[in-house]
Amino acid sequence: MTSNGSVYKVLFLCTGNSARSILAEAILNRVGDGRFIGYSAGSQPTGKVNETARELLTDLGYDTSKLRSKSWQEFGSEDRASSPETEFDLVVTVCDSAAKESCPVWVGHPLTVHWGLPDPAAVTGDDVTKRAAFDDCYAMLSDRIKRLVRLPLESMTRPELTQVLQGLGQTLPQNQEML
């Protein structure tokens, strides 16, 4: 994976861009330590950030004022192709339906991996049940993203990195992994 300068740009994709990809963007921007910048988008954005996702992030001390649900066309459309903001190093799909869709052609041919996660926004029930689903999703994303930022990216080949990143998409948080 090559970086755009000294910063790695990562785009998290989901269908609605209201929960999972929003959480991932926020987490990476916090733990990326200036070495990573996270973005998020959706193939069919809802147009708003899920309220439970926003509440969770706010409770954890995140600034959510700049988070918004947006289309991947903001980053993948031909008229934006020359913008440095559209040149990603890594594109991560976080929902199965977005992984199966035809994505825009990304400038620079970034590495693309899939980290499928259950959709917490689809969980029904009382507020406690819904919040638990978001907490679980946050924990899985946080663990995977923390592992990503610790990787020695500069010394890894593209095939090695692809294998490792795909493997991260199959992991549970470290405290939940089976022994």
HELIX and SHEET records of a PDB file:
HELIX    1   1 ARG A   20  VAL A   31  1                                  12    
HELIX    2   2 GLU A   51  ASP A   59  1                                   9    
HELIX    3   3 GLN A   73  GLY A   76  1                                   4    
HELIX    4   4 GLU A   78  ARG A   80  5                                   3    
HELIX    5   5 PRO A   84  THR A   86  5                                   3    
HELIX    6   6 ASP A   96  LYS A  100  1                                   5    
HELIX    7   7 PRO A  120  ALA A  122  5                                   3    
HELIX    8   8 ASP A  127  ARG A  150  1                                  24    
HELIX    9   9 LEU A  153  SER A  155  5                                   3    
HELIX   10  10 ARG A  158  LEU A  168  1                                  11    
SHEET    1   A 4 PHE A  36  GLY A  42  0                                        
SHEET    2   A 4 TYR A   8  CYS A  14  1                                        
SHEET    3   A 4 LEU A  90  THR A  93  1                                        
SHEET    4   A 4 LEU A 111  HIS A 114  1                                        
END                                                                             
